[in-house]
Amino acid sequence: MPRSTGATLPGPDFFAALPHLRLVQLLTAGAERFVGRLPDEVLLCNARGAHTPSTAEWAVTAMLAAQRGIPFFVREQHAGRWSFSTHHSLVGARVLVVGAGDIGRTIGRMLAGFDVELTYVARTARDGVRGMDELPGLLPHADVVVVIVPVTPETRGMVDAGFLAAMADDALLVNAARGVIVDTDALLAELSRGRLRAALDVTEPEPLPAAHPLWAAAGLLLTPHVGGAVPETGARAAAAVTEQIARILAGEDLANVVDSY
């Protein structure tokens, strides 16, 4: 039963009409809208990897654009102004990636050519990955902080006022995860002071209302949740579903089963 996390979750009557339903297969990696809301006998699987290349590509694109001041230069181009100015560089930057899953690791591989000083942080410390308990001590030393974690009770609102206050002056926050990970009001306060910069593909609320202050926030590069939106994504998602069906027919274990948080 392929479904998208962007769709409306069916109600109890829908599931009551499908007494033999045993699997819900998503076409996306994000599963937060479905976790804990399906009948106990129904497994939930995501399409891990379908959006990985495109989301990682967006994160690197956003880092490059924000660091080199591309939004500023585009505005100046539209105004017909030749405005020379020096911004930042991604080459040699200290990049902290919060989240060491499939997308986070792909971001790291894509950054290899920029000679960045790369540090991973995740819930579970392991070889090459620092634990979340070390995050407060790492934030002040990062030029760029990339957030690419799943939505769980622990990560909702994780990027709060304290998190942002720990970041270095003029550092860049990149959110390629979900809008609820970041406290919008706390981020707006930092942006309005000009102390931090940000690149967001996701917001809270989403879609962003027309009059929301984020639209006019200084130092913000904003895209409308398009990180995974490339022509190849649909084919990758379809391939994940096809592979899952093949596993079912062969009596093999299912891939990408989503555990309850």
C-alpha positions in Angstrom: 0.0 0.0 0.0 2.2 2.9 -1.2 1.5 6.2 0.5 3.2 9.6 0.9 3.8 11.4 4.2 2.3 14.4 2.5 -1.1 12.7 2.1 -3.9 12.7 4.7 -3.7 9.7 7.0 -6.7 7.5 6.6 -9.1 7.2 9.6 -10.2 4.1 11.5 -13.0 3.4 9.1 -10.5 3.0 6.3 -8.5 0.4 8.1 -11.6 -1.4 9.3 -12.5 -1.9 5.6 -9.1 -3.6 5.1 -9.0 -6.4 7.6 -6.2 -8.3 5.8 -3.9 -5.2 5.6 -0.5 -6.1 7.0 1.9 -3.5 5.4 1.9 0.2 4.7 4.8 1.1 2.4 5.7 4.8 2.2 7.3 6.5 -0.8 9.4 8.7 1.5 11.9 8.3 4.3 10.0 10.5 6.7 7.4 8.5 8.6 6.5 10.6 11.6 2.9 11.1 10.5 2.3 7.4 10.5 4.3 6.1 13.5 1.9 5.0 16.3 -1.2 5.6 14.2 -1.6 2.3 12.4 -3.4 -0.8 13.6 -1.0 -3.0 15.8 -0.9 -5.8 13.2 0.2 -3.5 10.3 3.9 -3.0 9.6 5.2 0.4 8.5 8.1 0.6 6.0 9.7 3.7 4.5 11.5 4.3 1.2 14.9 4.9 2.8 17.3 6.0 0.1 14.7 7.3 -2.5 15.3 10.9 -1.5 18.9 10.5 -0.3 20.9 11.9 -3.3 18.6 14.8 -3.9 18.2 15.9 -0.3 22.0 15.7 0.2 22.5 17.6 -3.0 20.1 20.3 -1.7 22.0 20.6 1.6 25.3 21.1 -0.2 23.7 23.5 -2.7 22.3 25.5 0.2 25.6 25.6 2.0 27.5 26.8 -1.1 24.8 29.4 -2.0 24.6 30.8 1.6 28.3 30.8 2.2 29.1 32.6 -1.1 26.3 35.1 -0.8 24.4 34.0 -3.9 21.0 35.2 -2.6 22.5 38.7 -2.1 23.9 38.7 -5.6 20.7 37.5 -7.2 18.8 40.4 -5.5 21.5 42.8 -6.7 21.2 41.4 -10.3 17.4 41.9 -10.3 18.0 45.5 -9.1 20.6 46.1 -11.8 23.4 46.8 -9.4 27.1 45.7 -9.7 27.7 45.2 -6.0 31.1 43.7 -5.2 31.2 42.2 -1.8 33.1 39.3 0.0 31.1 36.6 1.8 32.2 33.3 3.2 33.7 30.1 1.8 32.7 26.4 2.1 36.3 25.3 1.4 38.0 24.4 4.6 34.9 25.2 6.7 34.2 23.4 10.0 30.9 21.5 9.2 28.9 19.8 12.0 26.3 17.3 10.7 23.7 16.4 13.3 22.4 13.1 12.0 24.6 10.3 10.7 22.1 8.3 8.7 21.9 7.7 5.0 21.4 11.3 4.0 23.9 12.7 6.5 26.6 10.3 5.3 25.9 11.2 1.7 26.2 14.9 2.5 29.6 14.1 4.0 30.7 12.3 0.8 29.5 15.2 -1.4 31.5 17.6 0.8 34.8 15.6 0.4 36.0 17.8 -2.4 35.7 20.9 -0.3 38.3 19.9 2.3 35.9 20.7 5.1 36.6 19.7 8.7 33.6 17.3 9.1 32.1 16.1 12.4 29.1 13.9 12.8 26.8 13.8 15.8 24.1 11.2 16.3 22.0 9.6 19.1 24.3 6.7 19.3 28.1 7.4 19.5 30.2 5.1 17.3 33.4 5.1 15.3 33.6 8.4 13.6 30.4 9.7 15.2 30.1 11.7 18.4 27.2 11.3 20.8 24.5 13.8 21.4 25.9 14.5 24.8 28.9 16.1 23.1 26.7 18.4 20.9 26.7 21.5 23.2 30.5 21.5 23.3 30.8 21.1 19.5 28.3 23.8 18.4 30.6 26.8 19.2 33.3 25.5 16.9 31.2 25.0 13.8 31.0 27.3 10.8 28.1 25.3 9.4 25.6 23.2 11.3 23.5 20.8 9.2 20.4 19.2 10.8 19.3 15.9 9.2 17.6 13.9 11.9 14.2 12.1 11.9 11.3 13.5 13.8 11.1 11.8 17.3 10.0 13.0 20.7 13.7 13.8 21.4 14.3 15.8 18.2 11.1 17.9 18.1 12.2 21.4 19.0 15.8 20.2 19.4 17.2 23.3 17.7 15.9 25.7 20.4 17.2 28.9 21.9 19.9 27.2 23.8 21.1 25.2 20.8 21.2 28.4 18.7 22.9 30.4 21.4 25.7 27.9 21.5 26.4 28.4 17.8 29.3 30.6 16.8 28.6 34.2 15.7 27.8 34.3 11.9 27.5 30.5 11.7 25.1 29.0 9.2 22.3 26.6 10.2 21.0 24.3 7.5 17.8 22.4 8.1 17.2 19.6 5.6 15.1 17.5 8.1 11.7 18.7 9.2 10.4 22.1 10.3 9.4 20.9 13.8 13.1 20.2 14.6 13.7 24.0 14.8 12.1 26.4 17.2 11.0 29.0 14.7 10.7 31.9 17.1 14.1 31.2 18.5 15.6 31.2 15.1 13.8 34.4 14.1 15.3 36.1 17.1 18.8 35.1 16.1 18.3 36.1 12.5 16.8 39.5 13.4 19.9 40.3 15.4 22.1 39.3 12.5 24.0 36.9 14.7 23.3 33.7 12.8 22.4 32.8 9.2 20.2 30.0 8.0 19.2 27.9 5.0 15.8 26.1 5.4 14.0 23.7 3.1 11.4 23.0 5.8 9.6 25.3 8.2 7.2 25.2 11.1 4.4 26.0 10.1 4.5 24.5 6.6 3.5 25.7 4.1 4.7 29.0 5.4 1.8 31.6 5.6 2.2 34.6 3.3 2.6 37.1 6.2 5.0 35.0 8.2 8.1 37.0 9.4 10.4 34.2 8.1 9.8 35.5 4.5 11.6 38.8 5.4 14.2 37.4 7.8 17.7 38.7 7.2 20.4 36.1 6.4 17.9 33.4 5.4 17.9 31.3 2.2 14.4 29.6 2.0 13.1 26.9 -0.3 9.6 25.3 -0.2 10.4 21.7 0.8 11.9 20.8 -2.5 15.0 19.0 -1.3 13.8 15.7 -2.6 12.1 17.1 -5.7 14.1 16.0 -8.7 12.9 14.0 -11.7 14.7 10.8 -10.5 13.1 10.6 -7.1 9.9 9.0 -8.3 11.8 6.2 -10.0 13.9 5.6 -6.9 10.7 5.4 -4.8 9.1 3.1 -7.3 12.2 0.9 -7.2 12.0 0.7 -3.4 8.4 -0.5 -3.6 9.2 -3.0 -6.3 12.0 -4.4 -4.2 9.7 -4.7 -1.3 7.1 -6.6 -3.3 9.9 -9.0 -4.5 10.9 -9.6 -0.8 7.3 -10.4 0.0 6.9 -12.9 -2.9 10.2 -14.5 -2.0 9.3 -14.8 1.7 12.2 -12.6 2.8 12.4 -10.1 5.6 11.0 -6.7 4.7 13.4 -3.8 4.3 13.3 -0.4 6.0 10.8 -1.4 8.7 10.1 1.7 10.8 10.3 1.1 14.6 8.1 3.0 17.0 10.0 6.0 18.5 
